[in-house]
């Protein structure tokens, strides 16, 4: 059977993951690996998409994608799991004080002169991990912070407060360095192409298993980096903790607990980031495969490929460990950049085929499993998960109504109807009348003054009939647009927009769109220009173009009057 065939609260054991290309790699990077158990949490009100639980976090899939995952139903009395036994040779435990700057033995220090020029940092993290909030704290700029995935689309940069000759670049939120969306391509191209002096990797401490997957890929690049554990105040407040010292020693990079929202730990994070970048202290660990796991097949494969492509990686200016991982995964962009000969490509295929025979998995699945196995070992030694917070319980109760089978659509109609009523009828109409009366009074006063001063009739008409009548009619729409955007921003920051996308996806797919298109289309009721701009958050180029083409058909306030 497939994942699509499971019912709510039923669990399946993944046997294989179908599909091809970037989509399949994306599913593997999200933790859908053969051997993993997956549980159905709920279906959307119209039956599609489906919310699942795996690897300790929740994920939403369309049924078409779920049908590509072959499973066997798990008997409640049995329990499937992958053997991820702890390997003490990989992760050791030493309870020391939190290390200071430049402490030897923790990080790999290159023997180079200190960099006294401008230090450029890449701010990298998953979507919705607080990255833009941290960017605001680092630079003092006022960026938009939202709860809908994909808010950060453009490249934003600024100087770290109090540190001259520094630049931090806020990159789009990504889940891995295997390009799936345009945002991921932008982030990967920046890290590989512009060679930042340091990486600030922010992770959501409340969902650390999911976030560390990207961390491991970033460490393979060999660029000095600091790991910022965000939302630690929530973890601590709900009875959880993370053993910072142990995680720091296991990863070989500085690890700093922060709360970007409350501006806690930011100064320590900045000091560590500037230090590792200035003195080129790269991660001391780049190898996460254990020789004891499944006979060390992944370990042998990676090191064989590294030896084969080392000179090509150096010529292409790509870190050899990262290049080897991507070659094994079949990343076409990296393979093309390495410019391997036919004989070398054939040798790589033989090495990868040997890996697949030994592991019983295809190469991309074996690589993803290796990373998640290390994350499992690391978190078991370093993470004490918090109890379910009051906020989470409240969120689940609201979800039962806002995304419930029989209550989701009525709730959506009620909430959006209330927003439109407040905008166009009640509060908005009152503000519009107030502004129109003010413009009318200013027009009358100006008309009287121009008449008293015997201004030329053409100039008089230009000012009264042109400027005041024309501009005044446009200004009268401002209260409606401002109110609508204010209410929509509240819905976005509260997380309701993501739930609207979950609910409306089947309806919008009938006209070729995804559920995420609902956001720019709702903005289109206020003004088409920001609606078109908002379409940049959509992951698919086709969805963006189709949404832009449909946006002018939304009845924005200016078009209704015209």
C-alpha positions in Angstrom: 0.0 0.0 0.0 1.0 3.6 -0.2 1.0 6.4 2.3 -2.1 7.8 0.6 -4.1 4.7 1.8 -3.5 5.1 5.5 -6.2 6.5 7.8 -5.9 9.1 10.6 -3.7 7.9 13.5 -2.6 4.9 11.6 1.2 4.3 11.2 3.1 3.0 8.2 6.6 1.7 7.8 8.2 3.3 4.7 9.5 0.7 2.2 10.4 2.9 -0.7 10.1 6.5 -1.9 9.1 7.0 -5.5 9.2 10.0 -7.7 12.2 11.5 -9.5 14.4 14.5 -9.7 14.2 17.4 -7.2 10.9 16.4 -5.7 12.2 13.0 -4.6 15.4 14.5 -3.2 13.2 17.0 -1.4 11.1 14.2 0.2 14.3 12.4 1.3 15.8 15.6 2.7 12.6 16.0 4.7 13.1 12.7 6.4 11.0 10.3 4.3 13.5 7.5 4.1 12.9 3.8 3.8 12.9 2.2 7.3 11.2 5.2 9.0 7.8 5.1 10.6 5.2 7.7 9.6 1.8 8.5 11.2 -1.2 10.2 9.7 -2.2 13.2 11.8 -5.1 14.5 9.8 -6.4 15.2 6.3 -7.5 18.6 5.1 -11.2 19.3 5.1 -11.5 18.3 1.4 -9.3 15.2 1.9 -6.2 16.7 0.4 -3.4 17.5 1.5 -2.5 15.2 4.4 -0.6 16.1 7.5 1.9 13.4 8.7 4.3 12.9 11.6 7.8 11.5 11.1 11.3 12.0 12.5 9.8 13.9 15.4 8.1 16.6 13.4 5.1 17.2 11.2 4.9 17.6 7.5 2.2 18.3 5.0 2.0 16.4 1.7 -0.4 16.4 -1.2 -2.0 13.0 -1.8 -0.3 12.8 -5.3 3.0 12.9 -3.5 1.9 10.6 -0.7 0.9 8.0 -3.4 4.6 7.8 -4.4 5.6 6.5 -0.9 5.2 2.7 -0.6 4.6 1.5 3.0 3.5 -1.4 5.0 0.9 -0.8 7.7 2.4 -1.1 11.2 0.6 -3.3 13.7 0.1 -1.3 17.0 1.7 -4.2 18.9 4.8 -4.2 16.8 7.4 -1.5 16.4 9.6 -0.8 13.5 12.7 1.3 13.8 16.1 1.8 12.2 19.1 0.7 14.2 20.7 4.0 15.2 22.6 2.7 18.2 24.7 5.3 19.9 28.3 5.4 18.8 30.5 6.7 21.6 33.4 7.0 19.2 31.5 9.7 17.3 29.9 11.7 20.1 31.7 12.0 23.5 30.3 13.7 26.6 32.4 16.1 28.6 30.7 18.5 31.0 32.9 21.6 30.7 32.1 25.2 31.0 30.9 26.8 27.9 34.0 27.6 25.9 35.3 31.1 25.3 36.5 32.6 22.1 39.4 30.9 20.4 39.7 27.9 22.8 42.0 25.4 21.1 40.9 21.9 20.2 37.3 22.8 19.6 37.5 24.1 16.1 39.9 23.7 13.3 42.1 26.8 13.0 43.6 27.5 9.7 47.2 28.8 9.8 46.4 32.1 8.1 46.8 35.7 9.1 43.7 37.3 10.7 41.3 38.8 8.2 41.2 42.5 8.9 39.1 43.5 5.9 35.3 43.4 5.6 33.8 40.2 7.1 30.8 38.9 5.1 28.3 36.6 6.9 25.5 34.5 5.5 22.5 34.1 7.7 21.1 30.7 6.9 18.2 28.7 8.3 15.0 26.8 7.7 11.8 28.7 7.1 10.0 30.0 10.1 13.0 29.6 12.5 13.2 33.3 13.4 15.9 34.2 10.8 14.4 37.6 9.9 13.9 38.5 13.5 17.6 37.7 14.2 18.6 39.7 11.2 16.7 42.7 12.6 18.5 42.3 16.0 21.9 42.0 14.3 21.6 45.0 12.0 18.9 47.2 13.6 16.9 47.2 10.3 13.2 46.8 10.3 12.4 43.8 8.0 9.0 42.2 7.7 8.5 39.2 10.0 5.7 36.8 9.1 4.6 33.3 9.8 3.9 32.2 6.3 6.7 30.1 4.8 8.7 32.0 2.2 8.5 35.5 3.6 12.2 36.2 2.9 12.5 36.1 -0.9 15.0 39.0 -1.7 18.6 39.3 -0.6 18.7 41.7 2.4 22.0 42.8 3.9 23.2 45.2 6.7 26.1 45.9 9.0 26.2 44.3 12.4 25.5 46.9 15.0 28.7 48.0 16.7 31.1 46.2 14.3 32.6 48.2 11.5 33.5 46.4 8.2 30.9 43.6 8.7 28.0 42.6 6.5 25.4 40.0 7.2 23.2 38.8 4.3 19.7 37.4 5.2 19.2 34.5 2.8 15.8 32.9 1.9 14.7 30.1 4.2 15.8 26.7 3.0 15.6 23.1 4.2 18.7 21.7 2.5 21.4 22.5 0.0 19.7 20.3 -2.6 17.9 22.9 -4.8 14.2 22.3 -4.9 12.8 25.9 -5.1 14.2 29.1 -6.5 14.8 30.3 -2.9 17.0 27.3 -2.2 19.0 27.9 -5.4 19.5 31.6 -4.4 20.8 30.6 -1.0 23.1 27.8 -2.3 24.5 30.0 -5.1 25.4 32.7 -2.6 27.1 30.3 -0.1 29.1 28.5 -2.9 29.7 31.5 -5.2 30.3 34.5 -3.0 32.4 32.7 -0.4 31.2 34.4 2.8 33.8 34.6 5.6 31.4 33.0 8.1 27.9 31.4 8.4 25.4 32.1 11.1 23.1 29.1 11.1 20.0 29.7 13.0 17.9 26.7 14.1 14.6 26.3 15.8 15.5 24.7 19.2 11.9 23.5 19.6 12.2 21.5 16.3 15.9 20.8 16.4 15.9 17.4 14.6 14.4 18.9 11.5 16.7 21.9 11.5 20.0 20.1 12.0 19.8 18.4 8.6 20.8 21.7 6.9 23.4 22.3 9.6 25.3 19.2 8.6 25.3 20.2 4.9 26.6 23.6 5.8 29.4 22.1 7.9 30.6 20.1 4.9 31.4 23.4 3.2 34.3 24.0 5.6 33.3 27.7 6.1 33.6 29.1 9.6 30.2 29.0 11.2 28.3 29.4 14.4 25.1 27.5 15.4 22.4 29.7 17.0 19.8 27.8 18.9 16.8 30.1 18.7 13.6 30.0 20.9 15.6 28.5 23.8 13.3 30.5 26.1 10.4 28.4 24.9 12.4 25.2 25.4 13.4 26.2 29.0 10.0 27.5 29.8 8.4 24.2 29.0 10.8 22.0 31.0 13.2 21.1 28.2 16.9 21.7 27.8 19.8 21.3 25.3 23.3 20.4 26.6 25.2 23.1 24.7 28.7 21.9 25.7 28.1 18.4 24.5 26.6 19.5 21.2 29.4 22.0 20.6 32.0 19.3 21.2 30.2 16.8 19.0 29.8 19.2 16.1 33.1 21.1 16.4 31.5 24.5 16.0 30.4 27.2 18.5 26.9 26.7 19.7 25.0 29.6 21.3 21.6 29.6 22.9 19.6 32.7 21.9 16.1 34.1 21.8 15.9 36.5 18.8 12.5 37.8 19.9 13.7 38.7 23.3 17.2 39.8 22.2 18.8 37.2 24.5 22.3 35.8 23.7 22.7 38.0 20.6 25.9 39.7 21.8 27.6 36.3 22.6 26.5 35.1 19.1 28.0 38.1 17.4 31.3 37.8 19.3 31.7 34.1 18.3 30.7 34.8 14.7 33.2 37.6 14.3 35.9 35.6 16.0 35.6 32.4 13.9 35.4 34.5 10.7 38.3 36.7 11.5 40.6 33.8 12.4 39.2 31.4 9.9 38.2 28.7 12.4 36.4 26.2 10.3 34.3 23.3 11.6 36.5 20.5 13.0 34.0 18.0 11.9 32.8 17.4 8.3 32.4 13.6 8.3 29.1 12.3 9.8 29.1 8.7 8.6 30.0 6.1 11.2 32.3 3.2 10.0 30.1 1.0 12.3 26.8 1.8 10.5 25.8 -0.9 8.0 29.4 -1.9 7.4 30.5 1.6 6.7 29.2 1.5 3.2 28.5 5.2 3.0 31.8 6.0 4.6 33.8 4.1 2.1 31.8 5.4 -0.8 32.2 9.0 0.1 35.9 8.8 0.7 36.5 6.9 -2.5 34.6 9.6 -4.4 36.5 12.4 -2.6 39.8 10.9 -3.7 38.6 10.6 -7.3 37.3 14.2 -7.6 39.6 16.1 -5.3 41.5 17.9 -8.1 38.3 18.7 -10.0 36.7 20.1 -6.8 39.7 22.3 -6.2 39.6 23.6 -9.8 35.9 24.3 -9.5 36.4 26.0 -6.1 33.9 23.6 -4.4 34.7 22.0 -1.0 35.6 18.5 -1.8 33.5 16.9 1.0 30.4 18.8 -0.1 31.1 18.0 -3.8 31.5 14.3 -3.0 28.1 14.2 -1.1 26.4 15.9 -4.0 28.0 13.6 -6.6 26.8 10.5 -4.7 23.3 12.1 -4.5 23.4 12.7 -8.3 23.2 16.5 -8.1 23.4 17.5 -11.8 24.6 21.1 -11.1 27.6 20.0 -9.1 28.5 17.1 -11.4 28.5 19.5 -14.4 30.6 22.0 -12.5 33.2 19.4 -11.7 33.7 18.6 -15.4 34.5 14.9 -14.8 35.7 12.7 -17.7 33.7 9.8 -19.0 36.0 7.3 -17.3 35.7 9.2 -14.0 31.9 9.3 -14.3 31.9 5.6 -14.9 34.0 5.0 -11.9 31.7 7.1 -9.8 28.7 5.0 -11.0 30.5 1.8 -10.0 31.3 3.2 -6.5 27.7 4.3 -6.0 26.3 1.0 -7.3 28.5 -0.8 -4.7 27.0 1.5 -2.0 23.5 0.7 -3.1 24.1 -3.0 -3.1 25.6 -2.9 0.4 23.0 -0.6 1.9 19.9 -1.9 0.2 18.9 1.7 -0.6 19.6 4.0 -3.5 22.4 6.5 -3.0 20.3 9.7 -2.2 18.2 7.7 0.4 21.4 6.2 1.9 22.9 9.7 2.3 19.8 11.1 3.9 19.6 8.1 6.2 23.3 8.7 7.2 22.5 12.3 8.2 19.4 11.6 10.1 21.1 8.7 11.9 23.8 11.1 13.2 21.1 13.6 14.2 19.3 10.9 16.1 22.5 10.0 18.0 23.4 13.6 18.7 19.9 14.6 19.9 19.6 11.5 22.1 22.8 12.7 24.0 22.1 16.4 24.0 18.4 17.2 23.9 15.8 16.9 26.7 12.5 17.5 24.9 10.1 19.9 26.6 6.7 18.9 27.6 3.8 20.1 25.5 3.5 23.8 26.1 0.3 25.7 26.8 0.7 27.5 23.5 1.0 24.3 21.6 -2.1 22.9 23.3 -4.0 26.0 22.5 -2.8 25.9 18.9 -4.0 22.3 18.5 -7.4 23.2 19.9 -7.7 26.1 17.4 -6.6 23.9 14.6 -9.4 21.4 15.4 -11.7 24.3 14.4 -9.8 26.3 11.8 -8.8 23.1 9.9 -11.5 20.8 11.0 -13.4 18.8 8.4 -16.8 20.6 8.9 -15.6 23.8 10.5 -12.7 24.9 8.3 -14.6 26.4 5.4 -17.3 28.1 7.6 -14.4 29.6 9.8 -12.6 30.8 6.7 -15.8 32.5 5.3 -16.5 34.0 8.7 -13.0 35.4 9.3 -12.5 36.7 5.8 -16.1 38.1 5.8 -15.4 39.9 9.1 -12.2 41.4 7.6 -14.0 42.6 4.5 -16.9 44.0 6.6 -14.6 45.9 8.8 -12.6 47.1 5.8 -15.3 48.1 3.3 -18.4 48.7 5.4 -17.8 49.5 9.1 -14.5 50.9 10.1 -13.2 51.4 6.6 -16.3 53.3 5.4 -16.2 55.6 8.4 -12.5 56.4 7.8 -13.1 56.9 4.1 -16.0 59.3 4.7 -13.9 61.2 7.2 -11.1 61.5 4.7 -13.5 62.5 1.9 -15.0 65.2 4.1 -11.5 66.5 4.9 -10.6 66.6 1.2 -13.9 68.3 0.4 -13.3 71.0 3.0 -9.8 71.5 1.7 -11.1 71.7 -1.9 -13.8 74.3 -0.9 -11.2 76.5 1.0 -8.7 76.3 -1.9 -11.5 77.1 -4.4 -12.5 80.2 -2.4 -8.9 81.4 -2.1 -8.2 81.0 -5.8 -11.4 82.9 -6.7 -10.5 85.7 -4.3 -7.0 85.9 -5.8 -8.4 86.0 -9.4 -6.2 83.1 -10.5 -6.4 82.3 -14.2 -9.3 80.0 -15.0 -7.1 77.3 -16.6 -4.8 77.2 -13.5 -7.9 77.3 -11.3 -9.4 74.3 -13.1 -6.1 72.5 -13.1 -5.8 72.7 -9.3 -9.5 72.1 -8.3 -10.7 69.8 -11.1 -7.4 68.1 -11.7 -5.3 67.9 -8.6 -7.9 67.9 -5.8 -10.6 65.9 -7.7 -8.1 63.4 -9.2 -5.7 62.9 -6.3 -8.5 63.3 -3.8 -10.4 60.4 -5.3 -7.3 58.2 -5.1 -6.6 59.2 -1.5 -10.0 58.2 -0.5 -9.1 54.5 -1.1 -6.1 54.7 1.2 -8.0 53.9 4.4 -9.5 50.8 2.8 -6.1 49.5 1.5 -4.3 50.2 4.8 -7.0 48.5 6.9 -7.1 45.4 4.6 -3.3 45.0 4.7 -3.4 45.5 8.5 -5.9 42.7 9.0 -4.2 40.4 6.5 -0.8 41.0 8.2 -2.5 40.0 11.5 -3.7 36.8 10.0 -0.3 36.1 8.5 1.6 36.7 11.7 -0.8 34.6 13.7 -0.2 31.6 11.4 -3.7 31.5 10.0 -2.6 32.2 6.4 -0.7 28.8 6.4 -3.9 27.2 7.5 -5.9 28.9 4.8 -3.4 27.4 2.3 -3.9 24.0 3.8 -7.7 24.3 3.6 -8.1 25.9 0.1 -5.4 23.9 -1.8 -7.9 21.5 -3.4 -10.1 24.3 -4.6 -7.3 26.4 -6.1 -5.7 23.3 -7.7 -8.8 23.0 -9.9 -7.7 26.2 -11.7 -4.0 25.1 -11.7 -2.9 26.9 -8.5 -1.6 25.8 -5.1 -3.1 26.7 -1.8 -0.3 29.2 -1.2 -1.7 31.4 -4.0 -4.6 32.4 -1.7 -2.4 34.9 0.1 -1.6 37.2 -3.0 -5.1 36.7 -4.3 -6.6 38.0 -1.0 -4.1 40.9 -1.1 -5.6 41.6 -4.6 -8.8 42.8 -3.0 -6.8 45.7 -1.6 -4.4 46.5 -4.4 -3.1 44.5 -7.4 0.4 45.9 -7.2 1.4 44.4 -3.8 -0.6 41.3 -4.8 1.7 40.7 -7.8 4.7 41.4 -5.5 3.4 38.9 -2.9 3.4 36.1 -5.6 7.2 36.0 -5.3 6.7 33.8 -2.2 5.3 31.0 -4.3 7.8 28.1 -4.8 6.8 27.2 -8.4 7.6 29.5 -11.3 4.4 28.3 -13.0 2.3 29.2 -9.9 3.8 32.6 -9.8 3.0 33.4 -13.4 -0.5 32.1 -13.3 -1.2 33.9 -10.0 0.0 37.2 -11.5 -2.2 36.7 -14.6 -5.3 36.1 -12.4 -4.6 38.9 -10.0 -6.1 41.7 -12.2 -9.4 39.9 -12.1 -9.6 40.4 -8.3 -11.9 43.3 -7.5 -9.5 45.7 -5.9 -10.9 49.0 -4.4 -9.6 51.3 -7.1 -10.9 49.2 -10.0 -14.4 49.0 -8.5 -14.8 52.8 -8.6 -13.3 53.1 -12.0 
